[in-house]
Amino acid sequence: MRRFSLITKLILLAVMAYAIVTIVSLQPKIDAQRAENEALSDEISALEQDNAALQEDIEALGSDDSVMKIARERLNYVLDGEIIYINSCE
């Protein structure tokens, strides 16, 4: 009976040692996954802000302001009385 108790203690000690080694060896992986999770969360937040801005642009399409903005940016239209400055350094 005494041997059984000793063998049980040795097995228990081996299992505990294995568990400790496993936990210690997995800790860097856990830290890396947490850092990646935070980076992805930041990227999601930035993309959600971009989506919100694009949604506002979509909702504004067809309004007078958006038509004027597109005409100015893409077609280089100007309003009467505006002065255009051309930067020749670029």
Order of alpha helices (4+ residues) and beta strands (2+ residues): alpha-alpha
